[in-house]
Each structure stands twice: as C-alpha cells, then as structure tokens.
C-alpha cells in the first residue's frame, strides 16, 4: 500500500464534515484515513467521548446439515460509528471498554470501501448530532462504567 501524501491528507480534511478530524493514530501507524469526532465532557475536563467512523464487514449466517450455524463473509461492507468514552489519567488516556458500535443500516452494503463515502456520511452527522450521540442518554450506560 502506498504511503499517504500531505496533499492526500489535506484533500481528505477538505472533504469531511464540520468538526470532524482524521484519527492521527490510524494515519501514522496503519496508513488509513479514519474520520473521528471528539466531544469534550461538560462534567469532567479530563474526559471526552470519541466517535469514529469505520467500515464493518457484513456476514451472512448459514446452517450446515447438522444444524450448526456459522458466519460467512459476504465481501461487502457497511459504515459503522464507534462511540467510546475516554478519561485522562496523568499522561495517559484510558477508555472504558471497546465502546458501542452503531451500524448504519440505512446505507446499502458496498464492495469497495472508499473514503469519499465516509466523508459524505460525516457531512450528514453535524456537530449537534454527534453531541447528541455523546450524551449519557445517547450511549449505552454500560460503556460509561456507571
């Protein structure tokens, strides 16, 4: 896979919606363009909720002749949001679990995972919608360790 150039990163930043940024860790370590939105906690200055938009592989459940069920990859992908809560502890950030995945079922599965599709979805999710997802009512309380 070719390395991402500064020009490609700047074009990607121009495509994504207001308030969204690129995940620096995915960019540096895995050479991937992953949109993310960070919502600071109002109650805790050392906390934030991170919303990340990625591709999720679609599986089909099949049953063999003995009645055992198993998953088979269909070769298609759907976009999904991952909402996770982070807290600063000294110099480190720690998350409470893996977060909650919200598969965007209103989008048709696609064979090709393009950044342009993710960028279009980020424009649909305005900062207000992301803040609503980040509220305690918007996320499952089990990931907040309540």
LINSUL-V512898 format. One record per pair of residues at least 24 apart in sequence whose C-alpha atoms are under 10 Angstrom apart, sorted by the first residue. I is the first residue (numbers start at 1). J is the second residue. If there is no record, write none. Layout:
i: {I/I}
j: {J/J}
//
This chain:
i: {1/2/3/3/3/3/3/4/4/4/4/8/9/12/12/12/13/14/15/15/15/15/15/15/15/16/16/16/16/16/16/16/16/16/16/17/17/17/17/17/17/17/17/17/17/18/18/18/18/18/18/19/19/19/19/19/19/19/20/20/20/20/20/20/20/20/20/21/21/22/22/23/23/32/33/33/33/33/34/34/34/35/35/35/35/35/35/36/36/36/36/37/37/37/37/37/37/37/37/38/38/38/38/38/38/38/38/39/39/39/39/39/39/39/39/40/40/40/40/41/41/41/41/41/41/42/44/44/45/45/46/46/46/46/46/46/47/47/47/47/47/47/47/47/48/48/48/48/48/48/48/48/49/49/49/49/49/49/49/49/49/49/49/49/49/49/50/50/50/50/50/50/50/50/50/50/51/51/51/51/51/51/51/51/51/51/51/51/52/52/52/52/52/52/52/53/53/53/53/53/53/53/53/53/53/53/53/53/54/54/54/54/54/54/54/54/54/54/55/55/55/55/55/55/55/55/55/55/55/56/56/56/56/56/56/56/57/57/57/58/58/74/74/75/75/75/75/76/76/76/76/76/76/77/77/77/77/77/77/77/78/78/78/78/78/78/78/78/78/78/79/79/79/79/79/79/79/79/79/79/79/79/80/80/80/80/83/83/83/83/83/83/83/84/84/84/84/84/85/85/85/85/85/86/95/95/96/96/96/96/97/97/97/97/98/99/99/99/99/99/100/100/100/100/100/101/102}
j: {31/31/27/28/30/31/32/28/31/32/33/33/33/115/116/119/119/119/115/116/118/119/120/122/123/115/116/117/118/119/120/121/122/123/124/118/119/120/121/122/123/124/125/126/127/122/123/124/125/126/127/122/123/125/126/127/128/130/51/52/119/122/123/125/126/127/130/52/122/52/53/52/53/115/114/115/118/119/115/118/119/81/115/118/119/121/122/81/82/83/122/83/122/125/126/127/130/131/134/83/84/85/86/127/130/131/134/85/127/130/131/132/133/134/135/85/86/131/134/85/86/87/131/134/135/135/87/88/87/88/86/87/88/89/90/93/85/86/87/88/89/93/94/95/84/85/86/87/88/93/95/134/83/84/85/86/87/95/99/130/131/133/134/135/139/144/81/82/83/84/85/86/95/99/130/134/81/82/83/84/85/99/100/101/130/131/133/134/80/81/82/83/84/101/122/79/80/81/82/83/101/102/103/104/118/119/121/122/78/79/80/81/82/101/103/113/115/118/79/80/81/103/104/109/110/113/114/115/118/80/81/101/103/104/109/113/109/110/111/109/110/109/111/109/110/111/112/108/109/110/111/112/113/107/108/109/110/111/112/113/103/104/105/106/107/108/109/110/111/113/103/104/105/106/107/108/109/110/113/117/118/121/104/105/107/118/130/133/134/138/139/140/143/134/139/140/143/144/134/139/143/144/145/144/143/144/142/143/144/145/142/143/144/145/143/139/140/142/143/144/139/140/141/142/143/139/139}
//
